[in-house]
């Protein structure tokens, strides 16, 4: 573990402990044939750590809405990019499954958040450009989907005006 | 507030949403224009007023005035190419480009700058261009009058004001920006379509005027192929697009005209010509595509910046555009700061990203637009076609460009500290918030200059069908006429033989007005 990974890990553990982080229980590793859904469900709680609402019910709703917003957005990308993303999600799903197996977690929901963040950071710092692309692409999709929703602007102290209501 | 086109259509103007068609259809006109942005719409107006029967085709949808919602989750999928998620082939540069009636003029930030003299000189020397600031002046004036382009008289918003203050503190050059607005209320939402018809984009100016003069507007149509033989385009084949703007090949539309104008933007135009396998003896079709690749620097201030509010761009600095050394120059500007745009560009992950976002209203952002082209080590990108025939832009990043990126990070950080920033964050995966110029300077010099580590963005796509006096050096001649196909013109940013070192809309307006005047004469 390098220094950066260590910092992310400690940060994630501290936050998870302090907020009584609600674990997102949606897919088991064996239970989904939709790689995009599985990968997003696994990564969203990690990427959005610190930004999600504290209340468990709102948190769950927020995760679902963000995942759906990502999936709704993908169809606007050109076909060749959609196909690439589909392959990428398959690859990342395998990466997640491998990680879960090494730790003997049977359910994805049991995969600890620090591990998920470490995985993301390992993609970012990978020598493979495909994984580097995966990191920046997923990050952009997830943050775009999350901050596109007005209910997440509270902490930004921002509201969108309506000039033609 | 009026929806000018919808009201006109109700009164009898000719408009068709191609996605409503269920059977093949043939159309005839004097001139068919592909693309309704800065080039296509300006040409449509001039040709319609000159009495030609014009059909103006647009891949995007018709939205105007009251339709515009000030939310990025609506605006990006509705108004931008690939939902504002367009990227270069290796995903290293994000590209913001309009795809709606009015093209990028519907979503741009209104900055209107005449082509820099040094750019014109370069084109004259390298591509035999016969124009200069004097003989182009009448066309610049015509566009400026048509679109009410004037220096912005209102004080800049805080985001722009910090750029100005930094320049003043350091003795750097800066300019108050000319904007194409009329009755602007300083709202700050130009990038999502002007909700009060103040921005003089094409869909409130040239397009209604062309339609009033008889032009037909067809939205949601994707031009697929120009059929040509014996040096003449015979017809244009097009298809409607589905609700997600993907081509729908079940219905075929055919357009016959005396003359064809391609104005689908500097990615779309070369793609259409490549799909059509038009003659390409210079080998330059789809090549030398320039982006003004931009690096970004964030800064936190104690006071409120609220960069979402107020005219998005009102100050720029040309201090570094034309350096005396052989380094790549860059122009300094600021972007509007909206939640999605910021969240997707800011670095950090999980807690660190959330913490930055919580300081959203204290955040100030500067961008440096690298002036690509003009150098043997900056030859731009190449438009390729996917298996489905859709464009992909391969844009390699050279050491020369990275050196310019580092210079730009340094200049932006120095400027932001000079303007009073308490910390500066170069938008690079390995950078952190730095609390002094000295600390930032050392850290920036050590940042790895690599794709994916530095976040790069572009809002200006240029080249790919470059103009040249000599057919061996370009795709179209100096009037935008295709060198080999007699009744084909290209009127958009793709004719530019290099980047500009300035925001492109006014250059495209002026060149289009000049080239349309020549075309009108030739066709009459």
Interface residues (C-beta under 8 A of the other chain):
Chain A: X8 X11 X12 X15 X46 X47 X48 X49 X50 X51 X69 X73 X75 X76 X77 X78 X79 X80 X81 X117 X120 X121 X124 X129 X132 X133 X135 X136 X137 X139 X140 X141 X143 X144 X146 X147 X148 X149 X150 X152 X153 X155 X156 X157 X158 X160 X161 X162 X163 X164
Chain B: X1 X65 X66 X68 X69 X70 X71 X72 X73 X76 X77 X82 X83 X85 X87 X90 X91 X94 X187 X189 X195 X196 X244 X245 X246 X308 X339 X340 X342 X343 X344 X349 X350 X351 X352 X353 X354 X355 X357 X358 X360 X361 X386 X387 X388 X390 X392 X429 X452 X455
